[in-house]
Amino acid sequence: MNSKVLDVLQDRVLELGPKPGAGGPYRHFKLTRDSDGVAWVLFDRKDSSANTLSAEVMEEFAAILTVLENQTPAGVVIRSAKTSGFIAGADVNEFRGAADPGEVETTIGRAHAIIDRLEALKIPTVAVIHGFCLGGGLEVALACRTRIAIDNARFGFPEVMLGLHPGLGGTVRFTRLVNPMQAMTLMLTGKTIDARKAKSLGLADAVTQERHVRNAVKDAVAGRLKRGRPSVLNGLLNLGPVRGFLGTRMRREAAKAAPQEHYPAPYALIDLWEKHGGSKAAMLAAEKRSFAELMVTSTAQNLIRVFFLREQMKKLAGSGNTVKHLHVIGAGAMGGDIAAWCAHQDIRVTLADMKPEPIAAAIKRAAGLYGKIVRKRTGIRDRLDRLVPDLSGDGVRQADLIIEAVSEKLELKQKVYAAIEPKMKPGAILATNTSSIPLQELRATLQRPERLVGLHFFNPVSRLQLVEVVSHDAADLQVLKQAMAFVGAIDRLPLPVQSSSGFLVNRALTPYMLEAMVMLDEKIDKTVIDAAAEKFGMPMGPIELADQVGLDICLAVGDELRSKFGDALPQPPDWLREKVAKGELGRKTGKGFYDWREGKADKGEAGDVQVQPEIIDRLMLPISNVCVACLREGIVDDPDLVDGAMIFGTGYAPFRGGPLKYARTRGAENVAANLRGLAEKFGVRFAPDPGWDSFK
């Protein structure tokens, strides 16, 4: 076997020091000592595929520190025995339901004391880091004297995504070790960085391969490894007046991404550094207090709930994806983007259309996407190699899954099915990306209707994580299971829904968007309407969203759903039809309600817009109303999944926990009463669904 192959094999096996004996006094750790007298602390959390920090784990780590303090080995190596990575952060289960900041501060204080003891050890401490090193895991690493990163390591503080900031001393140690501007940016955005970037920042002292870990550890313990030292600039940037100036700038930047009333964590972090960054002891004490206060906010508790909703939906996907070759029919905006995303996720894709121009445009868009999300040129090339233009449509014969993404016209879709069904191989699945047509209507002409399933993606495909997996009364359960596994394999979250007009997400969003059109008819300014939705916490207002989706699609979906639900939906105004007839379709044509330049809506100068609470209720309460109706009708059978779907499929204000959680927080009686009031004033489209009577 040549040496290159041996090197590769060596890099797959973790260097864990001396082999530990069976058993041992610890449940989550192994403690060994090598021939140089160096102690190896191996973290291997029991019954878990990843290491996370729980109260029990920290208690055990404290016991190990006592042994190290008493025995004073030549050095200490802290290493994960999990192939998944170093430490993925705190055990978020322990954050759920926190209501008393005093209790949280006491608990976090105990953990602080343990990390402080690690930092205070009088012997060289080395963190050897592979894979993910996040949140509390990075805080453990920061308390070590030296950090050695394997070249696949990734570092980050994702706490802001949970409505928190680092809470185990990370705010202090990170802003002192590396340039505080860069440290604060990483903590404020929750982004991760790779090993090379960590080295250039001074966070990692060395980057190496697995096979060189032993030597790197020896060098670190012996003091031969050149450690990153905080620069003079770091000290200057941490001075009081400079912190004040930079803090003001950071607040301005934070306000562009997240308003303080909805997302307090970034502002609490900036306050913490600005007020206490000059004193390590003061900042450590203030960090505990600030972390505890954030933990009990409704924002943090709802974002923690969203974290678990994502995990719940990931589990629904299951494993065992059998799709190796995907064939996409229709290279328009949705079909092309679905094809590009799946090729990015290591699936061979053939992309078919009647004309070459849409295929060429889709490939060009794919190259643009890969350029943004893939670091290496070879990676971009590999993805484009997997995305194969297929004008003749031959890919159907080899495909494990065919996704049809042609226009929302029943006859056209049925015509496509008639042409391709005879060519499909026996085990292949036929999926439609329809956003509103019930599958009962689509399957009418199929020879094997049990092979049909809905896979409804959301735009933009590369950003919105949800895929509705649509069932119907003739669907094969095994086909649905395979479809769910495929969704998981392409890093998306599946939502099982029963077929009915609009399924869940479009049915809930359509009244939101059509109500905005009615408001325009009432001469309410579009900036006021969009500002109302954004004030509630939506990522964009309904007018801008309609432009993003395409006014032709909004109108088609609105008409389709009105034909099923009648006056439960607003009537699309005539001027909207005229706009569509003129080709003013929104972002894709450069003009809709807004003018679009380089993919962005030109909104002019955004002044301070005053919004009436009634406008917010007119937009937002119908979403909750439809969600209750879908639950009552059994379109989706789990209220948590309804909330998850609306957050991951539309960006519904995550800090509110979803439309049903929002209704629960506000009170079901209050929501139903307000809907009745709106119905009296504006019409039956606001009538509360009967499901509110039994909603808990």
Beta strands, then each sheet from edge to edge (+ up, - down):
strand 1: 29-33
strand 2: 38-43
strand 3: 75-80
strand 4: 85-87
strand 5: 125-129
strand 6: 132-134
strand 7: 146-150
strand 8: 154-156
strand 9: 192-194
strand 10: 206-208
strand 11: 325-329
strand 12: 348-352
strand 13: 387-389
strand 14: 401-404
strand 15: 429-432
strand 16: 452-457
strand 17: 466-471
strand 18: 493-498
strand 19: 595-597
strand 20: 600-602
sheet 1: 1+ 2- 3- 5- 7- 10-
sheet 2: 4+ 6+ 8+ 9-
sheet 3: 13+ 12+ 11+ 14+ 15+ 16+ 17- 18-
sheet 4: 19+ 20-
end
